[in-house]
């Protein structure tokens, strides 16, 4: 699905009970908001930061996101690649601006609380981002909700899967406390594992609906000889031990196999542990195809992690006091089902990497024996229909990584919101609810920015790397101070201030910005885009329909300049519109024929001084460049450089 796909914006009816502003023809969701799986109103909170209205920014951030403090640090920020400024001097640092606000106000407890107001109850199995987001949404709707968590704390992968140098435990507790404060009727059952401490049948008796968010708790095996060695561990289990507080003595050299988020966290965590001096990451494809988020990859490289690309593991040799990861070289082959080029083994390219430990981060899986026995598992996932979030059991729903595969925190949250919607529809006896979509809201924050907004470079937060005491896992980055946050907020184009119209699609809008981002001298591309824009289109209106203000589209000043500025320098040339009409600037002034004489005299002088032209019936004074408007039967004046008939 395209970030700018109309199917994500132009849905005629909002889901029942959901607030949305897209029915307003003058509201066009900004690209960053559309790219966010939970529809965070980023332009508004950025605007509030510039106005120093931090409480309002906090409301805009937390309205759709119960884990805003967490996302301020570890969200994968799909909003940033969608930012229109990305293609010029770098995207607005939306995640870091969220972090700035949440570090200021995240510990504050909102006044709004959601009391239980309905008789139905829902049981949620698992307390990761999908489960707790669903619980939050169901509590907001008035349902009684109970969460069953198999460990001793809430948070799922946010607690057990992300090391504290990226996500300190205090930040997680901040969001959890806020959620529990707002949901006083939420019941939490810790150390309660499905199948061991409570059965699915028991939950179905206790509750009117059950939502399974079991997560991807286990690492997948590499499927190679020697991986059963005690010094070989999957990345998920390794991170879980580290996040439980263990700081094991490590061998000097550690090899991590894989290229995703777990691999990045595992390699950086290993480097900080006592005894470890070298960490190498082995990935089977090239550097352009590694799936890790670019900023995490960059940070790993800054910390000294070595990357071995185009290498496929084939076995692990036990050398007695050490190990050797056996590999072969690869090269890019034909695309696979995901469109990525499959790695092909290069014959005769075997080699070994000596090490003391191997961490396998080659994928994650869900597993639950009780669900498998009940026929609800499909290999390593809960079998569920994403269109309805239902399982084969009419009373049981599923969401998150444990049902639909590994994803990001913010995508898991969207799964939770989606599941809550369909659970609510089922409990309200709605057989065929309107398909769920992310709701979009705007707060109409005034557009006001620093006059130098175009000149501000991306504000990079101070990066500390491993720090002076690596094993204590000090946080790797600083939060913006107020001055830096103001400068970064001022960089926003404020696309939310753009208005829509009854005949203005997202495709038209992006055509304009494609033209703006194309170099003025790229004549062929501009010609092709203009021809497409000027191609005949069916008239969407009846012939007798009068024009109205709803047909107009307004852009904020900075967006207008984004379209105009690329042409400004290129247009500072003499333009020959007629044999005797040489303009210093490409402007023609008209509409002065019926103006008072004194106004015309002033206008003629201004036109002459600036080297622009005039289109009029009246003969201008001085040496003004003049295009004469000819009425029927009139002849051209000798002063006229050209005529308009």
C-alpha positions in Angstrom: 0.0 0.0 0.0 1.4 3.4 -1.0 2.1 6.0 1.7 0.0 8.4 -0.4 -2.6 5.8 -1.6 -6.0 7.2 -1.8 -7.4 4.1 -0.2 -5.9 5.3 3.1 -7.5 8.7 3.0 -10.7 8.8 0.9 -13.0 6.5 2.8 -16.6 7.8 2.7 -17.8 6.8 6.1 -15.8 6.8 9.4 -16.1 3.7 11.6 -18.8 4.0 14.2 -17.6 5.8 17.4 -14.3 6.9 15.8 -13.4 10.5 15.5 -12.1 11.6 12.1 -11.6 14.9 10.2 -11.2 13.6 6.6 -14.9 14.3 5.8 -13.9 18.0 5.8 -13.1 18.8 2.1 -10.6 21.4 3.3 -8.5 18.9 5.3 -5.8 16.9 3.6 -3.8 14.7 6.0 -0.1 15.4 5.8 2.2 12.7 4.3 3.8 12.1 7.7 0.5 11.6 9.4 -0.7 9.2 6.6 2.6 7.2 7.0 2.1 6.7 10.7 0.2 3.4 11.3 -1.7 5.0 14.2 -2.3 8.4 12.5 -0.4 10.6 14.9 -1.1 14.2 14.3 2.6 15.1 13.9 2.2 18.5 12.2 0.1 19.8 15.0 2.4 18.8 17.8 5.3 20.2 15.8 3.4 23.4 15.5 2.6 23.5 19.2 6.3 23.0 20.0 7.1 26.1 18.0 4.4 28.0 19.9 5.8 26.6 23.2 2.4 25.1 23.9 3.8 21.9 25.3 0.6 20.7 27.0 -1.2 20.9 23.7 1.7 19.1 22.0 1.5 16.3 24.7 -2.3 15.9 24.0 -1.7 15.6 20.2 1.0 13.0 20.7 -0.8 10.8 23.3 -4.2 11.0 21.7 -3.6 7.9 19.6 -0.4 6.6 21.2 -0.4 5.1 24.8 3.4 4.5 24.4 4.5 8.0 23.4 7.5 8.1 25.7 8.7 4.8 24.4 8.1 5.8 20.8 10.0 9.0 21.4 13.1 6.8 21.6 12.6 3.6 19.7 9.8 4.1 17.1 11.1 3.2 13.6 9.5 6.5 12.6 7.9 5.7 9.2 6.7 9.4 9.2 10.3 10.6 8.5 10.9 9.0 5.1 7.4 10.4 4.1 8.4 13.9 5.1 8.6 16.2 2.0 11.8 17.7 3.3 13.6 14.3 3.2 14.4 14.8 -0.5 16.0 18.2 0.0 18.1 18.6 3.2 16.7 15.8 5.4 13.5 14.9 7.0 12.2 16.8 10.0 13.3 14.7 13.1 9.7 13.9 14.2 10.6 11.2 16.6 13.2 13.4 18.4 10.6 16.2 18.7 8.2 13.7 20.3 10.9 12.7 22.7 11.5 16.3 23.7 7.8 16.8 24.6 7.5 13.5 26.4 10.7 14.1 28.5 9.1 17.3 29.6 5.6 16.1 30.4 5.6 12.3 30.1 5.6 11.7 33.8 2.4 13.8 34.2 -0.8 11.9 34.7 -3.7 13.0 32.4 -6.9 14.1 34.1 -9.1 12.0 31.7 -9.9 8.5 33.1 -11.9 5.8 31.5 -14.2 4.1 33.9 -15.9 0.8 33.2 -19.4 1.6 31.9 -20.4 -1.7 30.2 -21.2 -5.1 31.4 -19.1 -7.1 28.9 -15.5 -8.0 29.6 -12.5 -8.8 27.5 -9.5 -11.0 28.3 -6.2 -10.0 26.7 -3.4 -12.6 26.6 0.0 -10.8 26.5 1.0 -7.3 27.4 3.2 -6.2 24.6 2.4 -3.1 22.4 -0.4 -4.9 20.6 -2.1 -6.3 23.7 -1.8 -3.2 25.9 -2.9 -0.8 23.1 -6.0 -3.0 22.5 -6.7 -3.0 26.3 -6.4 0.8 26.3 -8.8 1.2 23.4 -11.3 -1.2 24.9 -11.1 0.5 28.3 -11.8 3.8 26.5 -14.9 2.2 25.1 -16.0 1.3 28.6 -15.4 -2.4 28.7 -13.9 -4.3 31.7 -10.5 -5.6 30.6 -8.2 -8.2 32.1 -4.6 -8.6 30.9 -2.8 -12.0 31.4 1.0 -11.7 31.3 3.3 -14.7 31.6 6.3 -12.7 33.0 6.6 -10.6 36.1 6.1 -7.2 34.4 4.0 -5.5 31.7 5.5 -4.4 28.3 6.3 -7.5 26.3 9.0 -6.9 23.7 9.4 -3.3 24.9 10.7 -4.6 28.3 12.4 -7.8 27.2 13.6 -7.1 23.7 15.1 -3.6 23.6 18.3 -3.0 25.6 18.3 -0.1 28.1 20.9 1.9 26.3 18.2 2.6 23.8 15.1 2.4 26.0 15.7 2.9 29.8 13.3 1.0 32.0 12.1 4.3 33.6 10.7 5.4 30.3 8.7 2.2 29.9 7.3 2.5 33.5 6.3 6.1 32.6 4.0 4.9 29.8 2.7 1.9 31.7 1.8 4.1 34.8 0.0 6.6 32.6 -2.0 3.8 30.9 -3.0 2.2 34.2 -3.9 5.6 35.7 -6.2 6.3 32.8 -7.8 2.8 32.9 -8.7 2.3 36.6 -10.8 -0.8 35.7 -7.9 -2.6 34.0 -7.0 -5.8 35.9 -3.5 -7.2 35.5 -2.6 -10.8 36.1 1.2 -11.2 36.1 3.1 -14.6 36.1 0.0 -16.1 34.4 0.9 -18.2 31.4 -1.7 -19.4 28.9 -1.8 -23.2 29.2 0.1 -23.5 32.5 -1.7 -21.0 34.9 -4.9 -20.4 33.0 -6.6 -22.3 30.1 -8.2 -20.8 27.0 -11.5 -22.5 28.1 -11.3 -20.7 31.4 -10.8 -17.4 29.8 -13.7 -17.9 27.4 -15.9 -18.6 30.5 -14.6 -15.5 32.3 -14.9 -13.1 29.4 -17.2 -12.3 26.5 -14.2 -12.1 24.1 -10.5 -13.1 24.3 -7.7 -11.4 22.4 -4.5 -13.3 21.8 -1.3 -11.2 21.6 1.3 -13.8 22.5 4.1 -12.1 20.6 7.2 -13.7 18.9 8.9 -14.8 22.1 11.3 -17.4 20.6 14.2 -17.1 18.2 14.3 -19.2 15.0 17.1 -21.7 14.5 19.7 -21.2 11.8 19.3 -24.9 10.7 23.1 -25.6 10.5 25.3 -28.2 12.1 26.8 -27.2 15.4 24.2 -24.7 16.5 23.4 -26.8 19.6 26.7 -25.8 21.2 26.3 -24.1 24.6 28.0 -20.9 23.3 25.4 -20.5 20.5 22.3 -18.6 21.5 19.4 -17.1 19.7 19.2 -13.3 19.8 15.8 -13.1 21.4 16.8 -15.2 24.4 20.1 -13.3 24.7 18.4 -9.9 24.9 15.9 -11.3 27.3 18.7 -12.3 29.7 20.4 -9.0 29.3 17.1 -7.1 30.0 16.6 -9.2 33.1 19.7 -7.7 34.5 22.4 -10.3 33.6 25.8 -9.1 32.7 27.7 -12.3 31.7 31.4 -12.5 31.0 31.8 -12.7 27.3 34.5 -14.1 25.0 36.7 -11.6 23.2 35.1 -12.1 19.8 31.3 -12.5 19.3 29.6 -13.1 15.9 26.0 -12.1 15.4 24.2 -13.7 12.4 21.4 -11.6 10.9 20.7 -8.1 9.8 17.4 -7.0 11.4 16.6 -5.0 14.6 17.3 -8.0 16.9 20.7 -8.4 15.3 21.5 -4.7 15.8 20.4 -4.7 19.5 22.2 -8.0 20.2 25.5 -6.9 18.6 25.6 -3.6 20.4 24.6 -5.2 23.7 27.3 -7.8 23.4 29.9 -5.1 22.8 29.1 -3.5 26.1 29.5 -6.6 28.2 32.6 -7.5 30.1 35.3 -9.4 28.2 34.0 -8.6 24.7 36.4 -6.6 22.5 35.2 -7.4 18.9 31.7 -8.0 17.5 31.1 -9.0 13.9 27.7 -9.1 12.2 27.3 -11.6 9.4 24.6 -10.9 6.8 23.8 -13.0 3.7 23.0 -10.0 1.4 24.7 -6.7 0.6 24.8 -3.5 2.6 22.0 -1.9 0.5 19.6 -4.7 1.4 20.2 -5.1 5.1 16.8 -4.6 6.8 18.0 -2.8 10.0 16.8 0.8 10.4 19.5 3.1 9.0 20.0 5.0 12.1 20.6 1.8 14.2 23.0 0.6 11.5 24.8 3.9 11.6 25.1 3.9 15.4 26.4 0.3 15.4 29.1 1.3 12.9 30.0 4.3 15.0 30.5 2.0 18.0 32.9 -0.1 16.1 30.8 -3.1 15.1 32.2 -4.9 12.1 29.9 -6.0 9.2 30.6 -9.0 7.0 28.3 -8.8 4.0 27.4 -11.4 1.4 28.2 -14.2 3.8 26.0 -17.2 4.5 26.5 -19.4 7.5 26.8 -23.1 6.8 28.0 -24.6 10.2 29.7 -24.0 13.5 32.9 -25.8 14.3 33.9 -26.6 17.9 37.7 -25.9 18.2 37.8 -26.8 21.9 38.5 -23.4 23.6 36.7 -21.5 20.8 34.4 -21.7 17.8 34.5 -21.0 14.1 31.5 -19.9 12.1 31.8 -21.6 8.8 30.5 -19.5 5.9 30.4 -19.2 2.1 30.3 -16.0 0.0 27.1 -15.0 -1.8 26.1 -12.9 -4.7 22.7 -11.4 -5.6 20.5 -13.7 -7.5 16.9 -13.4 -8.9 14.2 -11.6 -6.8 12.3 -13.7 -4.3 8.6 -13.5 -3.4 9.3 -10.2 -1.5 11.0 -8.7 -4.4 14.4 -8.9 -2.8 17.2 -10.5 -4.7 17.9 -14.0 -3.3 21.5 -14.7 -2.2 23.3 -17.2 -4.4 26.3 -19.2 -3.2 29.6 -18.5 -4.9 31.3 -21.9 -5.6 34.6 -22.5 -3.8 34.2 -19.5 -1.5 34.1 -21.2 1.9 35.8 -19.4 4.8 35.7 -19.3 8.6 35.3 -16.6 11.2 37.0 -17.5 14.6 35.0 -16.5 17.6 34.0 -17.4 21.1 30.2 -17.1 20.8 27.6 -17.0 18.1 24.3 -15.2 18.5 21.6 -16.2 15.9 19.2 -13.3 15.0 17.6 -14.9 11.9 14.0 -14.5 12.8 11.4 -14.9 15.6 8.4 -17.1 16.1 5.4 -17.5 18.4 4.6 -20.8 20.2 2.0 -22.0 22.6 1.2 -25.6 23.2 -2.3 -25.0 24.5 -3.2 -23.0 21.4 -1.7 -25.6 19.2 -3.8 -28.3 20.9 -6.9 -26.1 20.3 -6.1 -26.0 16.6 -5.5 -22.2 16.6 -1.8 -22.2 15.6 -0.4 -22.2 12.1 3.2 -23.5 12.5 4.7 -20.6 14.5 1.8 -18.1 14.5 -1.7 -17.9 15.7 -4.0 -18.5 12.7 -6.1 -15.4 12.2 -7.7 -13.3 9.4 -6.2 -9.9 9.3 -9.4 -8.5 7.7 -11.4 -9.2 10.9 -8.6 -10.2 13.4 -10.7 -13.3 14.1 -9.5 -16.9 14.7 -11.4 -20.1 14.0 -13.0 -19.7 17.4 -15.8 -17.1 17.2 -15.0 -15.8 20.6 -11.2 -15.5 20.1 -9.3 -12.8 18.3 -5.6 -12.3 17.6 -3.2 -9.5 16.9 0.5 -8.5 16.9 3.7 -10.3 16.0 2.4 -13.7 17.3 -0.4 -13.7 14.7 1.0 -11.7 11.8 4.8 -12.0 12.0 7.5 -9.7 13.3 6.9 -6.0 13.0 7.6 -2.7 14.7 6.2 -1.3 17.9 4.1 1.2 16.2 2.7 -1.4 13.7 1.9 -3.7 16.7 0.0 -0.8 18.2 -2.0 -0.4 15.0 -2.8 -4.1 15.3 -4.0 -3.5 18.8 -6.3 -0.6 17.7 -7.6 -2.7 14.8 -8.3 -5.7 17.0 -10.1 -3.5 19.6 -12.3 -2.2 16.9 -13.4 -5.6 15.7 -13.8 -7.0 19.3 -16.0 -4.0 20.0 -18.0 -4.6 16.9 -18.5 -8.2 17.8 -19.7 -7.4 21.3 -22.1 -4.8 19.9 -23.5 -7.5 17.6 -22.4 -5.8 14.4 -21.9 -8.7 12.0 -20.3 -6.7 9.1 -18.7 -3.6 10.5 -17.2 -1.0 8.2 -13.6 -2.1 7.5 -11.2 -0.5 10.0 -9.0 2.3 9.0 -6.6 4.6 10.9 -8.6 7.7 11.8 -7.0 11.1 11.1 -7.5 14.3 13.1 -6.1 17.8 12.8 -5.9 20.4 15.5 -5.6 23.4 13.0 -2.5 24.8 14.7 -1.6 28.3 13.2 1.4 28.2 10.9 4.1 30.4 12.3 7.8 29.7 12.0 11.2 31.3 12.2 12.0 33.5 9.2 15.2 31.4 8.7 13.2 28.1 8.6 14.7 27.2 5.2 18.3 27.6 6.4 18.1 25.4 9.5 20.0 22.1 9.1 18.8 18.9 10.7 19.3 18.9 14.5 21.4 15.8 15.3 21.1 14.8 19.0 24.4 14.4 20.8 25.5 10.7 20.4 27.5 9.1 23.3 28.1 5.6 22.0 29.0 2.9 24.5 29.9 5.5 27.2 32.6 5.4 29.9 30.9 2.4 31.7 29.5 0.3 28.9 28.2 -2.6 31.1 25.9 -0.1 32.9 24.2 0.5 29.5 24.1 4.3 29.7 21.7 5.9 27.2 23.2 6.6 23.8 21.7 9.9 22.9 20.6 13.2 24.5 17.2 14.8 24.3 16.9 18.1 22.5 17.1 21.2 24.6 14.4 23.8 24.0 16.5 25.9 21.5 17.3 22.8 19.4 13.7 21.6 19.5 12.5 25.1 18.3 14.9 25.1 15.4 13.9 21.6 14.3 10.2 22.3 14.7 10.7 25.4 12.5 12.0 23.2 9.7 8.5 21.6 9.2 6.7 22.5 5.9 3.4 22.3 7.8 1.7 20.3 5.1 -1.4 20.1 7.3 -2.2 23.7 6.5 -2.8 22.7 2.9 -6.5 22.5 2.0 -8.3 20.0 -0.1 -11.0 20.6 -2.7 -13.8 18.6 -4.3 -11.5 18.0 -7.3 -8.1 17.8 -5.7 -6.6 14.4 -5.2 -3.4 13.2 -3.5 -2.1 12.3 -6.9 -2.4 15.9 -8.1 -0.7 17.2 -5.0 2.3 14.9 -5.4 2.6 15.8 -9.1 3.1 19.4 -8.1 5.8 18.5 -5.6 7.5 16.2 -8.0 7.8 19.2 -10.3 9.2 21.3 -7.5 11.9 18.7 -6.7 13.0 18.4 -10.3 15.9 20.5 -11.4 14.6 23.4 -13.6 17.1 22.5 -16.4 15.7 19.0 -16.7 13.6 20.0 -19.6 12.5 16.5 -20.7 11.2 15.5 -17.3 9.4 18.8 -16.9 7.8 18.5 -20.3 6.6 15.0 -19.5 5.1 16.0 -16.2 3.4 19.1 -17.7 2.0 17.0 -20.5 0.5 14.6 -18.0 -0.9 17.5 -16.0 -2.4 19.0 -19.1 -3.9 15.8 -20.6 -7.7 15.9 -21.0 -9.7 14.7 -18.0 -13.4 14.0 -17.6 -15.3 16.9 -16.1 -16.3 15.7 -12.6 -19.1 18.3 -12.4 -22.3 18.9 -14.3 -22.0 21.6 -16.9 -24.4 23.9 -15.0 -22.5 23.6 -11.7 -21.1 27.1 -10.7 -17.6 27.4 -9.3 -17.3 27.8 -5.5 -14.7 28.3 -2.9 -14.6 24.6 -2.3 -12.9 24.2 -5.7 -9.9 26.2 -4.5 -6.7 24.8 -2.9 -4.6 26.9 -0.6 -1.0 26.1 0.4 0.8 27.5 3.4 3.5 30.0 2.4 6.4 27.6 2.9 4.8 25.0 0.6 4.1 27.6 -2.0 7.8 28.5 -1.9 8.8 24.9 -2.1 7.0 24.8 -5.5 8.2 28.3 -6.7 11.8 28.5 -5.4 13.4 26.0 -7.6 12.4 28.2 -10.6 13.4 31.5 -9.1 17.1 31.5 -10.1 16.5 29.9 -13.4 14.0 32.6 -14.4 16.4 35.5 -13.8 17.2 35.9 -17.5 16.0 38.2 -20.3 12.8 36.7 -21.7 11.9 37.5 -25.3 8.1 37.4 -25.7 8.1 39.6 -28.8 10.7 41.2 -31.0 10.9 44.3 -28.8 9.8 42.9 -25.5 12.9 42.1 -23.4 12.0 41.7 -19.7 14.5 41.7 -16.8 12.0 39.7 -14.8 9.3 37.3 -16.1 6.2 39.3 -15.0 3.4 41.1 -16.9 1.2 43.6 -15.1 -2.4 44.0 -16.2 -5.7 45.4 -14.9 -4.8 49.1 -14.8 -7.0 50.4 -17.6 -9.8 51.4 -15.3 -7.6 52.6 -12.5 -7.4 56.3 -11.6 -4.8 58.2 -13.6 -2.6 58.9 -10.5 -2.5 55.1 -9.8 -1.5 54.4 -13.3 1.3 56.9 -13.2 2.8 55.3 -10.1 2.3 51.8 -11.6 4.1 52.8 -14.9 7.1 54.1 -12.9 7.3 50.9 -10.8 7.0 48.7 -13.9 9.7 50.6 -15.7 12.1 50.5 -12.8 11.7 46.8 -12.3 12.0 45.8 -16.0 8.6 44.0 -16.2 5.9 44.4 -18.8 2.4 45.8 -19.1 -0.7 44.3 -20.8 -3.3 47.1 -21.3 -5.4 49.1 -23.7 -4.0 52.4 -22.5 -0.6 53.6 -23.7 1.8 53.5 -20.7 4.2 56.4 -20.0 8.0 56.2 -20.4 9.9 53.3 -21.9 7.6 50.6 -20.4 7.5 47.3 -22.3 3.9 47.1 -23.5 1.6 44.5 -25.0 -1.4 46.2 -26.4 -4.9 44.8 -25.9 -6.7 45.3 -29.2 -10.5 45.5 -29.4 -12.3 44.5 -32.6 -11.5 46.8 -35.5 -8.5 48.5 -33.8 -5.0 48.6 -35.1 -1.7 48.2 -33.3 0.0 51.3 -31.9 3.6 51.9 -33.1 4.7 51.8 -29.4 3.4 48.3 -28.8 5.9 45.5 -28.6 3.2 43.1 -29.3 -0.6 42.7 -29.3 -3.2 40.6 -27.4 -6.4 40.1 -29.4 
